Amino acid sequence: MTRLIVGYCRVSSKQQFTDGHALERYIDALVNYGIPESLIYFDIETGVSDTREGFGAILDLVRANRISQVIIPNFDRLTRSPLQWEQARELFTKHDVQIKFLEDGELNLTSPDGLFTGRVKAALAAQVRDRLRSHSLAGHAKHREREEPYKPIFGYIKIDGAIVPNQSLYPKSDLTYFQVARKLIDLFLECKSLSKAREDFQQQFYLHPPSYKGKIHLKAPSSSTGVRSWLLNALLRGKLQYLSFGHKTPQIIIDSIHQPLITEDEWLMIKAIFEDNKTRKKGVSCDKLINPLSSVARCRNCGGAMSQRLNYKNKSGEWGRFLACRNARSRNGLCDNIYAKTYGLTLDIAEKKLQTELITRSQQIANLLPSDKPDNPKIQELKDSIQMLERLNDADLHDAIEKKRTQLFLLEENEKLGAVESSEKLKLLQYMQHPDFWEGMTPYERNLVYRELIEVVWCDRGSVVVVPRI
């Protein structure tokens, strides 16, 4: 069997891949050497990882005696771990595989000089890795000590070491970057979906192409994951966020003086939407949802979710569906075992009590939602202030005017969002008073109504207490 000559290269991060185009350059170098693209393996991962897909594929081919030579741009593109190098070298030697680096030539894996050279290169690659990490940690520590921002995100810019709203005009629009960033937030709050918000944003606003080499804070997030990471960044809430190293190390977040894009109330809404979407993904699809009190009914003792429990069949052959504490049933120590019993609390009983409570209080709750919301005095105050500053016709006041315009824009958008939500809830509460409102609704549809109007349904050994959101 003819053995293959393959190529391998690696970059450490997505940023090197997208902005630096390092991976493209490595692949081009291997292609120019004569390696077909189909035989070039690559990874976008750290050089000490043992789970690299491309590197693992090459090792599997080596074990199967399918490879005669591996071509690599330079040593640290293969590994930055001395131990990993020794393990790979032994495997390559065992299967008579040659290693060649485009920068340094072929490395003899069996000669004393080759062994020494490989070990020195592995040690140097590890030293560079440790030095980069040390410098990075020291740099982040300095930023934290001085309470300086690390880098801006979409909607902001860094000027003289401070984070400020980016008031430059967004490409192909008459809005600033700051205002466009706010539009993306509004889209997410409106549709409550990362993918839908991203799609609507792409339809309304220009997006830089993937090959764009500009600063990252000028590029709007173009994927659902990117939108989520952006929304979670504390800079949007007027705070400074410093990177953590490792999953067990929490991020450091401190207060800042820059203008926020998200209010604290909106931040609570965003977190609730993320948690709600996460819960739905863990559960079943909307057409298969059986428990309409999913994520609504909770145990009074431990606060955990109440799960559905099938107990017995009735005369018509249907199973009786009861509610019991999931923690108590799983015996994970988070709840007392006595709460694993159902105490006769069927799903029908709990749901009927919830519906009765909502219907009884619907008129009272609806009255708390004003149909005509009074004008916000802050909006008129900002408008008057802007007009006064504009009449002065002073170029030095341009920044102050733009700042007030942005504040006015955010206030008006918040007012619109609040008016829409209040109107929708008011209609829902009015419809609920109709005796046939619940008829024909699927468990999933009832669950959506409960999530909208109910904070929690506390279950305590057969008793039920409903806590409305309003």
QUIFENVEN-V973832 format. One record per residue. RES is the residue in three letters. PHI is phi in radians with two decimals (NA if undefined). PSI is psi in whole degrees, -180 to 180 (NA if undefined). Layout:
RES&PHI&PSI ; RES&PHI&PSI
This chain:
MET&NA&132 ; THR&-1.26&128 ; ARG&-1.58&153 ; LEU&-1.64&154 ; ILE&-1.88&117 ; VAL&-2.07&163 ; GLY&-2.02&153 ; TYR&-2.51&141 ; CYS&-2.65&166 ; ARG&-2.70&145 ; VAL&-2.19&155 ; SER&-1.46&-28 ; SER&-2.45&162 ; LYS&-1.09&-33 ; GLN&-1.16&-40 ; GLN&-1.07&-35 ; PHE&-1.25&-46 ; THR&-1.51&-47 ; ASP&-1.58&-41 ; GLY&-1.51&-18 ; HIS&0.99&27 ; ALA&-1.12&-41 ; LEU&-1.09&-41 ; GLU&-1.05&-41 ; ARG&-1.15&-40 ; TYR&-1.14&-44 ; ILE&-1.12&-41 ; ASP&-1.05&-39 ; ALA&-1.13&-40 ; LEU&-1.21&-39 ; VAL&-1.13&-43 ; ASN&-1.11&-28 ; TYR&-1.23&-25 ; GLY&2.14&8 ; ILE&-1.53&124 ; PRO&-1.08&147 ; GLU&-1.03&-31 ; SER&-1.17&-17 ; LEU&-1.92&17 ; ILE&-1.83&120 ; TYR&-1.82&142 ; PHE&-2.57&163 ; ASP&-2.43&151 ; ILE&-2.00&81 ; GLU&-2.85&162 ; THR&-1.10&151 ; GLY&-1.32&-2 ; VAL&-1.84&0 ; SER&-1.25&139 ; ASP&-1.66&1 ; THR&-1.98&20 ; ARG&-1.15&126 ; GLU&-1.17&-47 ; GLY&-1.15&-45 ; PHE&-1.10&-41 ; GLY&-1.12&-37 ; ALA&-1.12&-39 ; ILE&-1.14&-43 ; LEU&-1.09&-37 ; ASP&-1.13&-41 ; LEU&-1.16&-35 ; VAL&-1.11&-45 ; ARG&-1.09&-30 ; ALA&-1.54&9 ; ASN&1.01&37 ; ARG&-1.74&-9 ; ILE&-2.10&137 ; SER&-1.86&-29 ; GLN&-2.66&142 ; VAL&-2.07&124 ; ILE&-1.80&129 ; ILE&-2.32&139 ; PRO&-0.96&-51 ; ASN&-2.71&171 ; PHE&-1.08&-46 ; ASP&-1.25&-8 ; ARG&-1.33&-17 ; LEU&-1.53&-50 ; THR&-2.83&158 ; ARG&-2.14&21 ; SER&-2.12&120 ; PRO&-1.00&-41 ; LEU&-1.13&-44 ; GLN&-1.11&-35 ; TRP&-1.13&-44 ; GLU&-1.09&-41 ; GLN&-1.16&-43 ; ALA&-1.18&-41 ; ARG&-1.05&-43 ; GLU&-1.10&-40 ; LEU&-1.19&-44 ; PHE&-1.08&-42 ; THR&-1.14&-42 ; LYS&-1.06&-37 ; HIS&-1.82&16 ; ASP&0.98&50 ; VAL&-1.82&131 ; GLN&-1.59&147 ; ILE&-2.02&130 ; LYS&-2.30&131 ; PHE&-1.84&132 ; LEU&-1.07&-30 ; GLU&-1.49&-33 ; ASP&-2.06&-5 ; GLY&1.50&-167 ; GLU&-1.34&145 ; LEU&-2.01&120 ; ASN&-1.37&115 ; LEU&-1.45&-6 ; THR&-1.94&-22 ; SER&-1.36&154 ; PRO&-1.00&-43 ; ASP&-1.12&-40 ; GLY&-1.14&-42 ; LEU&-1.07&-45 ; PHE&-1.12&-46 ; THR&-1.07&-44 ; GLY&-1.09&-41 ; ARG&-1.21&-37 ; VAL&-1.13&-45 ; LYS&-1.09&-40 ; ALA&-1.13&-41 ; ALA&-1.16&-41 ; LEU&-1.14&-40 ; ALA&-1.10&-40 ; ALA&-1.16&-38 ; GLN&-1.11&-43 ; VAL&-1.08&-43 ; ARG&-1.02&-48 ; ASP&-1.15&-36 ; ARG&-1.18&-44 ; LEU&-1.06&-43 ; ARG&-1.12&-42 ; SER&-1.10&-44 ; HIS&-1.12&-39 ; SER&-1.12&-45 ; LEU&-1.10&-43 ; ALA&-1.12&-41 ; GLY&-1.10&-44 ; HIS&-1.13&-38 ; ALA&-1.10&-42 ; LYS&-1.08&-43 ; HIS&-1.06&-43 ; ARG&-1.16&-41 ; GLU&-1.08&-41 ; ARG&-1.52&-3 ; GLU&0.96&44 ; GLU&-1.75&147 ; PRO&-1.21&147 ; TYR&-1.41&-58 ; LYS&-2.74&153 ; PRO&-1.36&166 ; ILE&-2.14&177 ; PHE&-0.97&127 ; GLY&1.87&-17 ; TYR&-2.20&168 ; ILE&-2.52&155 ; LYS&-1.82&120 ; ILE&-2.23&123 ; ASP&0.92&41 ; GLY&1.39&6 ; ALA&-2.12&146 ; ILE&-1.48&126 ; VAL&-2.39&156 ; PRO&-1.02&139 ; ASN&-1.44&104 ; GLN&-1.62&7 ; SER&-1.21&151 ; LEU&-1.22&134 ; TYR&-1.27&142 ; PRO&-0.95&136 ; LYS&1.02&38 ; SER&-2.69&168 ; ASP&-1.82&18 ; LEU&-1.92&157 ; THR&-1.44&166 ; TYR&-1.00&-39 ; PHE&-1.10&-43 ; GLN&-1.22&-38 ; VAL&-1.15&-39 ; ALA&-1.06&-39 ; ARG&-1.15&-36 ; LYS&-1.05&-40 ; LEU&-1.12&-39 ; ILE&-1.10&-45 ; ASP&-1.07&-40 ; LEU&-1.08&-41 ; PHE&-1.20&-43 ; LEU&-1.11&-30 ; GLU&-1.33&-48 ; CYS&-1.70&-15 ; LYS&1.04&28 ; SER&-2.43&129 ; LEU&-1.12&-47 ; SER&-1.16&-41 ; LYS&-1.16&-41 ; ALA&-1.10&-41 ; ARG&-1.11&-44 ; GLU&-1.11&-45 ; ASP&-1.12&-39 ; PHE&-1.12&-43 ; GLN&-1.14&-29 ; GLN&-1.29&-29 ; GLN&-1.66&-29 ; PHE&-2.28&154 ; TYR&-1.21&141 ; LEU&-2.13&135 ; HIS&-1.11&145 ; PRO&-1.16&159 ; PRO&-1.00&-29 ; SER&-1.45&-1 ; TYR&-1.08&129 ; LYS&-1.76&16 ; GLY&-1.28&179 ; LYS&-1.10&146 ; ILE&-1.15&-28 ; HIS&-1.30&-8 ; LEU&-1.64&-5 ; LYS&-1.83&121 ; ALA&-1.19&145 ; PRO&-1.03&131 ; SER&-1.92&6 ; SER&-2.35&163 ; SER&-1.07&-41 ; THR&-1.12&-40 ; GLY&-1.13&-41 ; VAL&-1.09&-42 ; ARG&-1.12&-48 ; SER&-1.07&-39 ; TRP&-1.14&-45 ; LEU&-1.13&-30 ; LEU&-1.41&-12 ; ASN&-1.22&130 ; ALA&-1.17&-18 ; LEU&-1.02&-34 ; LEU&-1.14&-22 ; ARG&-1.72&13 ; GLY&1.38&25 ; LYS&-2.17&169 ; LEU&-1.83&139 ; GLN&-2.17&130 ; TYR&-1.99&144 ; LEU&-1.15&151 ; SER&-1.91&158 ; PHE&-2.08&109 ; GLY&1.72&150 ; HIS&-1.17&-25 ; LYS&-1.55&-5 ; THR&-1.69&116 ; PRO&-1.25&152 ; GLN&-1.23&149 ; ILE&-1.73&123 ; ILE&-2.18&126 ; ILE&-2.25&163 ; ASP&-1.24&152 ; SER&-2.42&174 ; ILE&-1.88&0 ; HIS&-1.33&160 ; GLN&-1.26&126 ; PRO&-1.39&158 ; LEU&-1.79&-18 ; ILE&-2.19&130 ; THR&-1.38&167 ; GLU&-1.12&-38 ; ASP&-1.13&-41 ; GLU&-1.17&-35 ; TRP&-1.11&-40 ; LEU&-1.11&-39 ; MET&-1.12&-43 ; ILE&-1.11&-44 ; LYS&-1.09&-40 ; ALA&-1.14&-39 ; ILE&-1.13&-45 ; PHE&-1.04&-45 ; GLU&-1.16&-40 ; ASP&-1.13&-46 ; ASN&-1.11&-37 ; LYS&-1.13&-42 ; THR&-1.11&-41 ; ARG&-1.17&-37 ; LYS&-1.15&-35 ; LYS&-1.27&-24 ; GLY&-1.53&-153 ; VAL&-1.75&169 ; SER&-1.22&162 ; CYS&-1.06&-32 ; ASP&-1.42&-9 ; LYS&-1.99&0 ; LEU&-1.13&127 ; ILE&-1.81&-38 ; ASN&-1.62&104 ; PRO&-1.23&-13 ; LEU&-1.70&17 ; SER&-1.02&128 ; SER&1.15&9 ; VAL&-1.93&-47 ; ALA&-1.45&130 ; ARG&-2.38&154 ; CYS&-1.28&131 ; ARG&-1.20&-26 ; ASN&-1.37&-49 ; CYS&-1.98&-12 ; GLY&1.44&1 ; GLY&-1.35&169 ; ALA&-1.25&145 ; MET&-1.60&124 ; SER&-1.80&160 ; GLN&-1.40&139 ; ARG&-2.31&121 ; LEU&-1.41&131 ; ASN&-2.01&-59 ; TYR&-2.63&165 ; LYS&-1.66&139 ; ASN&-1.50&-172 ; LYS&-1.09&-30 ; SER&-1.47&2 ; GLY&1.50&9 ; GLU&-1.61&145 ; TRP&-1.28&140 ; GLY&-1.34&129 ; ARG&-1.87&120 ; PHE&-2.06&164 ; LEU&-1.92&134 ; ALA&-2.54&155 ; CYS&-1.17&127 ; ARG&-1.15&-40 ; ASN&-1.12&-41 ; ALA&-1.17&-37 ; ARG&-1.21&-36 ; SER&-1.42&-9 ; ARG&0.95&46 ; ASN&-1.60&5 ; GLY&1.50&-2 ; LEU&-1.47&-15 ; CYS&-2.55&154 ; ASP&-1.18&143 ; ASN&-1.08&-23 ; ILE&-1.15&-22 ; TYR&-1.44&0 ; ALA&-1.32&-18 ; LYS&-1.33&157 ; THR&-1.58&-24 ; TYR&0.95&31 ; GLY&1.29&9 ; LEU&-1.47&97 ; THR&-1.45&162 ; LEU&-1.12&-38 ; ASP&-1.12&-42 ; ILE&-1.11&-47 ; ALA&-1.09&-41 ; GLU&-1.24&-40 ; LYS&-1.09&-40 ; LYS&-1.15&-39 ; LEU&-1.11&-46 ; GLN&-1.14&-41 ; THR&-1.07&-42 ; GLU&-1.10&-42 ; LEU&-1.18&-44 ; ILE&-1.13&-42 ; THR&-1.11&-39 ; ARG&-1.71&0 ; SER&-1.05&-43 ; GLN&-1.17&-40 ; GLN&-1.11&-43 ; ILE&-1.18&-41 ; ALA&-1.08&-34 ; ASN&-1.19&-22 ; LEU&-1.36&-14 ; LEU&-1.75&102 ; PRO&-1.14&132 ; SER&-1.27&-33 ; ASP&-1.98&102 ; LYS&-1.34&132 ; PRO&-1.14&153 ; ASP&-1.13&141 ; ASN&-1.34&118 ; PRO&-1.10&-25 ; LYS&-1.16&-32 ; ILE&-1.15&-47 ; GLN&-1.15&-36 ; GLU&-1.11&-42 ; LEU&-1.17&-41 ; LYS&-1.05&-45 ; ASP&-1.12&-40 ; SER&-1.15&-41 ; ILE&-1.13&-43 ; GLN&-1.08&-40 ; MET&-1.13&-44 ; LEU&-1.19&-37 ; GLU&-1.15&-35 ; ARG&-1.17&-26 ; LEU&-1.21&-24 ; ASN&0.93&47 ; ASP&-1.94&121 ; ALA&-1.08&-29 ; ASP&-1.20&-16 ; LEU&-1.61&3 ; HIS&-1.02&-47 ; ASP&-1.10&-40 ; ALA&-1.14&-39 ; ILE&-1.15&-44 ; GLU&-1.11&-38 ; LYS&-1.10&-43 ; LYS&-1.19&-35 ; ARG&-1.11&-40 ; THR&-1.12&-43 ; GLN&-1.06&-41 ; LEU&-1.11&-44 ; PHE&-1.03&-46 ; LEU&-1.13&-42 ; LEU&-1.11&-45 ; GLU&-1.13&-39 ; GLU&-1.14&-40 ; ASN&-1.11&-39 ; GLU&-1.11&-42 ; LYS&-1.08&-45 ; LEU&-1.09&-44 ; GLY&-1.14&-37 ; ALA&-1.15&-41 ; VAL&-1.12&-45 ; GLU&-1.12&-44 ; SER&-1.10&-41 ; SER&-1.10&-43 ; GLU&-1.13&-44 ; LYS&-1.15&-37 ; LEU&-1.07&-45 ; LYS&-1.10&-42 ; LEU&-1.08&-42 ; LEU&-1.18&-35 ; GLN&-1.20&-43 ; TYR&-1.09&-34 ; MET&-1.11&-24 ; GLN&-1.29&-12 ; HIS&-1.31&133 ; PRO&-1.07&-24 ; ASP&-1.71&14 ; PHE&-1.03&-43 ; TRP&-1.45&-14 ; GLU&-1.19&134 ; GLY&1.43&-4 ; MET&-1.40&139 ; THR&-1.34&161 ; PRO&-0.94&-38 ; TYR&-1.14&-43 ; GLU&-1.16&-39 ; ARG&-1.15&-37 ; ASN&-1.08&-39 ; LEU&-1.11&-40 ; VAL&-1.13&-45 ; TYR&-1.08&-43 ; ARG&-1.08&-34 ; GLU&-1.28&-36 ; LEU&-1.95&-15 ; ILE&-1.97&129 ; GLU&-1.30&-49 ; VAL&-2.90&153 ; VAL&-2.02&107 ; TRP&-1.42&127 ; CYS&-1.98&127 ; ASP&-2.41&90 ; ARG&0.89&52 ; GLY&1.76&-22 ; SER&-1.59&154 ; VAL&-2.31&131 ; VAL&-2.20&122 ; VAL&-1.68&129 ; VAL&-2.03&104 ; PRO&-1.19&159 ; ARG&-1.28&-29 ; ILE&-1.94&NA
